Amino acid sequence: MGKREVRVIVVPKGASAALLVAASAAMIGAIAALSGRAYASTPSSVRQLVARMMEHSPHAILVMLMPLVANALLFVPWGFFAFIVLDRAERPRARTYAMTVAGGILFAAAIAAWQSLLPTRVTTITDATANAAGTLAGAWAAHLRKSVRVRFDY
């Protein structure tokens, strides 16, 4: 049996940009839908957080970390599509990463500003950090896609 030719599907930058806009709209829609159904506790010092973690069970620790994880995961698709849209052969990769993360931070700041106008504000400063981490993870995944080839044997 001979090897089959590898088929490459080229996705135009315009389609990637449309997916970035769709991901942004979905994020805004999810935040609007959750408005008034979530809450943010008052900020605590690192000492208070460590003390609370030590007195709680592992399940309580997971509950405390879930908002950070959710905020990071929310921005992974955004970082992925933004990196693809911004990536150019002539642009240094570090600059593409910087532009993607800066764009993610600006988008997160715009969402936080919008949320501050809502009657039930649910954003905290840790959200911005998690959003930036999610954007960076998405950018890393978009960069990784170039060097990874998945092949399933049948």
N, CA, C and O of each residue as an XYZ file, in Angstrom:
616
protein
N       0.826     -1.175      0.000
C       0.000      0.000      0.000
C       0.877      1.249      0.000
O       1.823      1.357      0.781
N       0.562      2.157     -0.857
C       1.306      3.405     -0.924
C       0.764      4.424      0.059
O      -0.366      4.325      0.539
N       1.588      5.384      0.337
C       1.149      6.447      1.232
C       0.240      7.397      0.474
O       0.458      7.703     -0.698
N      -0.787      7.853      1.178
C      -1.680      8.834      0.577
C      -1.050     10.217      0.697
O      -0.290     10.491      1.626
N      -1.371     11.057     -0.233
C      -0.869     12.420     -0.207
C      -1.522     13.196      0.936
O      -2.719     13.059      1.191
N      -0.729     14.000      1.609
C      -1.245     14.820      2.702
C      -2.000     15.998      2.096
O      -1.475     16.722      1.250
N      -3.208     16.171      2.533
C      -4.029     17.278      2.037
C      -3.899     18.450      3.008
O      -4.088     18.297      4.215
N      -3.584     19.581      2.481
C      -3.442     20.792      3.281
C      -4.638     21.690      3.000
O      -4.949     21.989      1.847
N      -5.284     22.103      4.040
C      -6.413     23.017      3.905
C      -5.946     24.394      4.361
O      -5.529     24.576      5.505
N      -6.022     25.343      3.464
C      -5.595     26.704      3.771
C      -6.825     27.518      4.165
O      -7.792     27.626      3.410
N      -6.759     28.084      5.364
C      -7.844     28.930      5.859
C      -7.424     30.377      5.647
O      -6.394     30.798      6.174
N      -8.198     31.150      4.885
C      -7.829     32.548      4.632
C      -7.814     33.375      5.924
O      -8.546     33.081      6.869
N      -6.965     34.417      5.947
C      -6.891     35.300      7.124
C      -8.257     35.912      7.423
O      -8.596     36.135      8.585
N      -9.033     36.182      6.391
C     -10.365     36.758      6.603
C     -11.264     35.834      7.407
O     -12.039     36.294      8.246
N     -11.165     34.527      7.157
C     -11.951     33.565      7.920
C     -11.487     33.524      9.370
O     -12.302     33.418     10.286
N     -10.175     33.609      9.574
C      -9.644     33.645     10.943
C     -10.103     34.911     11.656
O     -10.451     34.868     12.836
N     -10.105     36.041     10.946
C     -10.581     37.296     11.539
C     -12.059     37.204     11.888
O     -12.486     37.701     12.929
N     -12.844     36.566     11.016
C     -14.272     36.385     11.305
C     -14.473     35.503     12.535
O     -15.368     35.755     13.341
N     -13.641     34.472     12.681
C     -13.718     33.626     13.868
C     -13.319     34.393     15.130
O     -13.884     34.158     16.198
N     -12.355     35.302     15.018
C     -11.968     36.143     16.147
C     -13.133     37.046     16.561
O     -13.417     37.195     17.750
N     -13.798     37.638     15.585
C     -14.954     38.491     15.879
C     -16.077     37.656     16.491
O     -16.724     38.096     17.441
N     -16.314     36.462     15.960
C     -17.359     35.586     16.506
C     -17.030     35.168     17.940
O     -17.916     35.135     18.794
N     -15.764     34.849     18.206
C     -15.360     34.484     19.573
C     -15.547     35.669     20.512
O     -16.001     35.495     21.643
N     -15.203     36.873     20.057
C     -15.385     38.076     20.877
C     -16.859     38.307     21.185
O     -17.225     38.606     22.321
N     -17.697     38.166     20.166
C     -19.141     38.351     20.359
C     -19.709     37.302     21.307
O     -20.560     37.614     22.140
N     -19.249     36.070     21.188
C     -19.720     35.006     22.082
C     -19.306     35.291     23.520
O     -20.077     35.045     24.447
N     -18.098     35.806     23.712
C     -17.638     36.145     25.058
C     -18.485     37.254     25.655
O     -18.886     37.179     26.816
N     -18.757     38.282     24.864
C     -19.579     39.395     25.345
C     -20.996     38.902     25.657
O     -21.591     39.300     26.658
N     -21.522     38.041     24.801
C     -22.857     37.480     25.052
C     -22.907     36.645     26.317
O     -23.875     36.721     27.074
N     -21.877     35.851     26.553
C     -21.839     35.025     27.766
C     -21.760     35.901     29.008
O     -22.417     35.621     30.011
N     -20.964     36.954     28.944
C     -20.853     37.853     30.093
C     -22.173     38.565     30.343
O     -22.591     38.722     31.491
N     -22.827     38.995     29.278
C     -24.126     39.650     29.433
C     -25.157     38.681     30.024
O     -25.967     39.070     30.866
N     -25.123     37.430     29.586
C     -26.067     36.438     30.102
C     -25.807     36.119     31.571
O     -26.742     35.839     32.321
N     -24.546     36.160     31.981
C     -24.196     35.847     33.364
C     -24.320     37.042     34.306
O     -24.242     36.881     35.524
N     -24.512     38.223     33.756
C     -24.609     39.414     34.591
C     -25.760     39.274     35.574
O     -26.894     38.987     35.191
N     -25.449     39.481     36.839
C     -26.467     39.360     37.879
C     -26.599     37.953     38.422
O     -27.344     37.737     39.378
N     -25.899     36.988     37.843
C     -25.985     35.603     38.296
C     -24.688     35.128     38.945
O     -24.588     33.975     39.365
N     -23.722     35.991     39.025
C     -22.449     35.653     39.632
C     -22.058     36.780     40.574
O     -22.661     37.853     40.559
N     -21.065     36.532     41.375
C     -20.619     37.559     42.291
C     -19.102     37.497     42.429
O     -18.465     36.490     42.121
N     -18.555     38.596     42.896
C     -17.125     38.651     43.174
C     -16.962     38.991     44.640
O     -17.544     39.958     45.130
N     -16.178     38.203     45.334
C     -15.947     38.479     46.752
C     -14.975     39.642     46.892
O     -14.295     40.022     45.939
N     -14.923     40.186     48.068
C     -14.008     41.292     48.295
C     -12.571     40.792     48.192
O     -12.282     39.668     48.601
N     -11.679     41.598     47.660
C     -10.287     41.161     47.512
C      -9.662     40.840     48.866
O      -9.942     41.499     49.867
N      -8.818     39.824     48.879
C      -8.123     39.412     50.096
C      -6.629     39.520     49.870
O      -6.145     39.501     48.738
N      -5.906     39.636     50.982
C      -4.452     39.646     50.874
C      -3.972     38.220     50.623
O      -4.721     37.264     50.821
N      -2.735     38.082     50.192
C      -2.161     36.761     49.944
C      -2.162     35.952     51.232
O      -2.440     34.753     51.210
N      -1.857     36.592     52.351
C      -1.851     35.906     53.651
C      -3.239     35.344     53.969
O      -3.351     34.208     54.430
N      -4.286     36.119     53.732
C      -5.651     35.648     53.983
C      -6.020     34.497     53.059
O      -6.666     33.541     53.486
N      -5.613     34.583     51.797
C      -5.914     33.504     50.849
C      -5.243     32.197     51.250
O      -5.863     31.135     51.205
N      -3.967     32.278     51.646
C      -3.243     31.071     52.063
C      -3.885     30.479     53.312
O      -4.050     29.263     53.410
N      -4.247     31.335     54.265
C      -4.892     30.849     55.487
C      -6.216     30.169     55.166
O      -6.525     29.115     55.721
N      -6.993     30.764     54.278
C      -8.278     30.149     53.892
C      -8.068     28.819     53.192
O      -8.813     27.869     53.430
N      -7.057     28.740     52.325
C      -6.789     27.494     51.616
C      -6.366     26.388     52.574
O      -6.731     25.228     52.387
N      -5.605     26.740     53.589
C      -5.115     25.731     54.524
C      -6.228     25.187     55.415
O      -6.145     24.050     55.880
N      -7.248     25.972     55.654
C      -8.331     25.497     56.520
C      -9.458     24.803     55.758
O     -10.362     24.239     56.375
N      -9.417     24.837     54.450
C     -10.464     24.225     53.641
C     -10.012     22.898     53.051
O      -8.823     22.582     53.001
N     -10.985     22.149     52.615
C     -10.702     20.884     51.947
C     -10.219     21.154     50.519
O     -10.346     22.276     50.027
N      -9.669     20.138     49.853
C      -9.242     20.326     48.458
C     -10.398     20.744     47.549
O     -10.183     21.460     46.570
N     -11.608     20.311     47.857
C     -12.762     20.695     47.031
C     -13.037     22.188     47.154
O     -13.385     22.842     46.170
N     -12.883     22.726     48.359
C     -13.092     24.158     48.545
C     -12.026     24.960     47.800
O     -12.307     26.035     47.269
N     -10.809     24.434     47.764
C      -9.740     25.109     47.028
C     -10.075     25.154     45.536
O      -9.857     26.167     44.871
N     -10.604     24.048     45.025
C     -11.014     24.034     43.619
C     -12.097     25.060     43.353
O     -12.079     25.734     42.323
N     -13.033     25.182     44.267
C     -14.115     26.160     44.107
C     -13.540     27.573     44.088
O     -14.013     28.431     43.344
N     -12.529     27.810     44.901
C     -11.917     29.140     44.933
C     -11.118     29.422     43.663
O     -11.019     30.573     43.238
N     -10.546     28.375     43.052
C      -9.728     28.564     41.853
C     -10.540     28.558     40.558
O     -10.059     29.030     39.528
N     -11.748     28.037     40.597
C     -12.545     27.912     39.369
C     -12.776     29.225     38.633
O     -12.706     29.230     37.404
N     -13.049     30.342     39.313
C     -13.209     31.591     38.547
C     -11.959     31.961     37.753
O     -12.059     32.466     36.635
N     -10.780     31.712     38.328
C      -9.543     31.999     37.593
C      -9.404     31.098     36.382
O      -9.039     31.553     35.298
N      -9.695     29.823     36.567
C      -9.602     28.867     35.459
C     -10.608     29.230     34.371
O     -10.283     29.213     33.184
N     -11.833     29.559     34.783
C     -12.869     29.920     33.803
C     -12.477     31.167     33.021
O     -12.674     31.221     31.807
N     -11.926     32.168     33.701
C     -11.495     33.385     33.014
C     -10.354     33.111     32.043
O     -10.315     33.684     30.954
N      -9.441     32.255     32.422
C      -8.339     31.919     31.519
C      -8.863     31.156     30.306
O      -8.507     31.472     29.171
N      -9.709     30.153     30.543
C     -10.240     29.352     29.432
C     -11.093     30.185     28.487
O     -11.140     29.912     27.288
N     -11.766     31.198     29.020
C     -12.600     32.065     28.188
C     -11.765     32.784     27.129
O     -12.250     33.042     26.027
N     -10.516     33.105     27.457
C      -9.690     33.879     26.537
C      -8.773     33.028     25.666
O      -8.080     33.577     24.809
N      -8.742     31.721     25.850
C      -7.883     30.875     25.012
C      -8.274     30.966     23.532
O      -7.395     31.182     22.698
N      -9.554     30.810     23.172
C      -9.896     30.933     21.737
C      -9.567     32.319     21.182
O      -9.127     32.452     20.040
N      -9.783     33.338     21.994
C      -9.489     34.699     21.534
C      -7.998     34.830     21.223
O      -7.631     35.369     20.179
N      -7.141     34.344     22.116
C      -5.706     34.399     21.891
C      -5.283     33.588     20.681
O      -4.394     33.995     19.933
N      -5.924     32.428     20.487
C      -5.609     31.567     19.349
C      -5.890     32.285     18.034
O      -5.017     32.365     17.169
N      -7.100     32.804     17.883
C      -7.467     33.457     16.621
C      -6.733     34.777     16.428
O      -6.379     35.122     15.301
N      -6.498     35.523     17.506
C      -5.760     36.784     17.377
C      -4.331     36.518     16.909
O      -3.812     37.248     16.064
N      -3.695     35.484     17.448
C      -2.332     35.153     17.031
C      -2.304     34.799     15.547
O      -1.414     35.238     14.818
N      -3.272     34.009     15.103
C      -3.320     33.618     13.695
C      -3.512     34.844     12.799
O      -2.879     34.955     11.749
N      -4.380     35.755     13.214
C      -4.633     36.952     12.409
C      -3.401     37.846     12.369
O      -3.093     38.424     11.326
N      -2.697     37.969     13.481
C      -1.552     38.877     13.558
C      -0.251     38.275     13.046
O       0.691     39.015     12.763
N      -0.172     36.964     12.919
C       1.074     36.295     12.528
C       1.406     36.574     11.068
O       0.573     36.384     10.181
N       2.618     37.021     10.836
C       3.134     37.282      9.492
C       4.539     36.684      9.412
O       5.252     36.627     10.413
N       4.924     36.249      8.242
C       6.249     35.646      8.061
C       7.363     36.652      8.350
O       8.398     36.288      8.908
N       7.155     37.910      7.975
C       8.202     38.911      8.156
C       8.238     39.513      9.564
O       9.178     40.236      9.895
N       7.242     39.230     10.391
C       7.170     39.776     11.745
C       7.850     38.823     12.728
O       7.615     37.616     12.671
N       8.681     39.340     13.620
C       9.280     38.469     14.638
C       8.197     37.833     15.519
O       7.201     38.471     15.862
N       8.410     36.592     15.867
C       7.405     35.841     16.638
C       7.136     36.490     18.000
O       5.996     36.505     18.467
N       8.172     37.020     18.629
C       7.998     37.673     19.931
C       7.063     38.873     19.813
O       6.267     39.137     20.715
N       7.160     39.596     18.705
C       6.275     40.749     18.505
C       4.830     40.295     18.320
O       3.908     40.950     18.806
N       4.628     39.186     17.624
C       3.274     38.660     17.447
C       2.680     38.259     18.796
O       1.514     38.535     19.078
N       3.500     37.602     19.630
C       3.038     37.257     20.983
C       2.680     38.519     21.766
O       1.625     38.585     22.397
N       3.562     39.522     21.722
C       3.325     40.761     22.468
C       2.055     41.459     21.995
O       1.264     41.933     22.811
N       1.861     41.523     20.689
C       0.664     42.171     20.147
C      -0.596     41.406     20.542
O      -1.619     42.014     20.857
N      -0.525     40.081     20.527
C      -1.685     39.267     20.885
C      -2.054     39.459     22.349
O      -3.219     39.687     22.674
N      -1.068     39.368     23.229
C      -1.341     39.524     24.663
C      -1.806     40.944     24.967
O      -2.724     41.132     25.765
N      -1.190     41.943     24.346
C      -1.626     43.329     24.554
C      -3.065     43.511     24.081
O      -3.857     44.177     24.748
N      -3.407     42.927     22.942
C      -4.784     42.994     22.455
C      -5.754     42.305     23.407
O      -6.856     42.797     23.644
N      -5.338     41.162     23.952
C      -6.181     40.455     24.914
C      -6.401     41.269     26.176
O      -7.503     41.297     26.724
N      -5.343     41.932     26.636
C      -5.469     42.765     27.835
C      -6.384     43.957     27.557
O      -7.213     44.310     28.396
N      -6.239     44.576     26.391
C      -7.118     45.701     26.039
C      -8.573     45.254     25.912
O      -9.481     45.956     26.356
N      -8.795     44.089     25.305
C     -10.156     43.569     25.180
C     -10.731     43.255     26.559
O     -11.891     43.559     26.836
N      -9.920     42.646     27.422
C     -10.373     42.348     28.786
C     -10.668     43.635     29.554
O     -11.636     43.696     30.312
N      -9.842     44.661     29.361
C     -10.075     45.947     30.027
C     -11.373     46.592     29.534
O     -12.116     47.186     30.316
N     -11.637     46.469     28.234
C     -12.889     47.012     27.690
C     -14.093     46.276     28.279
O     -15.106     46.895     28.605
N     -13.979     44.971     28.412
C     -15.069     44.192     29.012
C     -15.245     44.581     30.474
O     -16.375     44.711     30.945
N     -14.135     44.769     31.205
C     -14.219     45.163     32.611
C     -14.855     46.544     32.748
O     -15.654     46.780     33.654
N     -14.494     47.457     31.837
C     -15.093     48.798     31.869
C     -16.593     48.715     31.602
O     -17.385     49.391     32.260
N     -16.977     47.890     30.640
C     -18.399     47.707     30.348
C     -19.111     47.094     31.550
O     -20.215     47.512     31.900
N     -18.480     46.102     32.184
C     -19.106     45.466     33.342
C     -19.260     46.444     34.496
O     -20.195     46.324     35.287
N     -18.357     47.409     34.602
C     -18.475     48.370     35.703
C     -19.719     49.241     35.550
O     -20.183     49.838     36.522
N     -20.256     49.316     34.341
C     -21.482     50.077     34.111
C     -22.740     49.254     34.401
O     -23.834     49.806     34.516
N     -22.580     47.945     34.518
C     -23.720     47.076     34.790
C     -24.110     47.182     36.259
O     -23.271     47.480     37.109
N     -25.385     46.939     36.558
C     -25.819     47.057     37.960
C     -25.136     46.046     38.897
O     -24.957     46.328     40.082
N     -24.763     44.899     38.383
C     -24.111     43.882     39.215
C     -22.735     43.585     38.631
O     -22.589     42.746     37.742
N     -21.749     44.275     39.138
C     -20.381     44.112     38.643
C     -19.812     42.806     39.170
O     -19.938     42.503     40.357
N     -19.178     42.021     38.280
C     -18.642     40.729     38.686
C     -17.160     40.570     38.355
O     -16.649     39.451     38.372
N     -16.476     41.636     38.063
C     -15.071     41.529     37.676
C     -14.154     41.959     38.820
O     -14.499     42.829     39.619
N     -12.995     41.339     38.878
C     -11.973     41.700     39.860
C     -10.642     41.841     39.135
O     -10.540     41.539     37.946
N      -9.628     42.297     39.850
C      -8.313     42.479     39.240
C      -7.695     41.145     38.852
O      -6.921     41.081     37.897
N      -8.022     40.081     39.574
C      -7.469     38.771     39.225
C      -8.034     38.268     37.893
O      -7.414     37.439     37.226
N      -9.205     38.768     37.512
C      -9.773     38.390     36.216
C      -8.863     38.827     35.075
O      -8.661     38.081     34.116
N      -8.317     40.029     35.178
C      -7.437     40.542     34.124
C      -6.183     39.680     33.989
O      -5.715     39.424     32.879
N      -5.648     39.239     35.113
C      -4.468     38.376     35.079
C      -4.803     37.043     34.422
O      -4.044     36.545     33.591
N      -5.941     36.469     34.797
C      -6.363     35.192     34.210
C      -6.660     35.360     32.720
O      -6.341     34.478     31.924
N      -7.266     36.482     32.340
C      -7.539     36.742     30.923
C      -6.250     36.828     30.118
O      -6.168     36.287     29.016
N      -5.248     37.501     30.659
C      -3.957     37.606     29.973
C      -3.299     36.229     29.855
O      -2.707     35.910     28.825
N      -3.403     35.418     30.905
C      -2.834     34.063     30.859
C      -3.550     33.219     29.815
O      -2.910     32.455     29.093
N      -4.870     33.346     29.726
C      -5.633     32.613     28.716
C      -5.280     33.053     27.304
O      -5.174     32.228     26.396
N      -5.099     34.358     27.124
C      -4.692     34.873     25.813
C      -3.330     34.325     25.421
O      -3.123     33.927     24.275
N      -2.399     34.304     26.370
C      -1.065     33.774     26.097
C      -1.122     32.281     25.779
O      -0.419     31.813     24.883
N      -1.945     31.539     26.496
C      -2.091     30.100     26.223
C      -2.670     29.871     24.826
O      -2.231     28.966     24.116
N      -3.650     30.682     24.429
C      -4.216     30.571     23.089
C      -3.196     30.907     22.016
O      -3.135     30.241     20.983
N      -2.390     31.944     22.257
C      -1.340     32.314     21.302
C      -0.319     31.191     21.183
O       0.138     30.872     20.086
N       0.033     30.598     22.310
C       0.989     29.492     22.293
C       0.430     28.313     21.505
O       1.155     27.677     20.739
N      -0.852     28.019     21.687
C      -1.484     26.921     20.940
C      -1.494     27.221     19.442
O      -1.280     26.321     18.630
N      -1.739     28.474     19.072
C      -1.736     28.841     17.653
C      -0.330     28.704     17.069
O      -0.170     28.265     15.931
N       0.671     29.073     17.835
C       2.050     28.926     17.382
C       2.425     27.449     17.291
O       3.106     27.032     16.354
N       1.982     26.671     18.254
C       2.289     25.242     18.294
C       1.684     24.502     17.108
O       2.244     23.501     16.659
N       0.566     24.967     16.598
C      -0.115     24.284     15.494
C       0.777     24.137     14.268
O       0.577     23.232     13.458
N       1.771     25.032     14.130
C       2.665     24.980     12.975
C       3.680     23.844     13.075
O       4.158     23.344     12.056
N       4.005     23.442     14.289
C       5.053     22.438     14.449
C       4.519     21.061     14.837
O       5.300     20.129     15.030
N       3.217     20.925     14.952
C       2.632     19.640     15.341
C       1.759     19.123     14.208
O       0.933     19.847     13.653
N       1.958     17.892     13.889
C       1.128     17.253     12.875
C       0.529     16.005     13.512
O       1.252     15.123     13.976
N      -0.763     15.945     13.528
C      -1.456     14.805     14.115
C      -1.884     13.868     13.007
O      -2.513     14.275     12.031
N      -1.533     12.613     13.175
C      -1.916     11.618     12.176
C      -2.526     10.419     12.897
O      -1.920      9.859     13.810
N      -3.691     10.044     12.492
C      -4.375      8.897     13.065
C      -4.258      7.714     12.123
O      -4.619      7.812     10.950
N      -3.758      6.598     12.628
C      -3.689      5.388     11.812
C      -5.062      4.732     11.792
O      -5.819      4.788     12.761
N      -5.349      4.125     10.687
C      -6.648      3.447     10.557
C      -6.444      2.013     10.193
O      -7.414      1.272     10.038
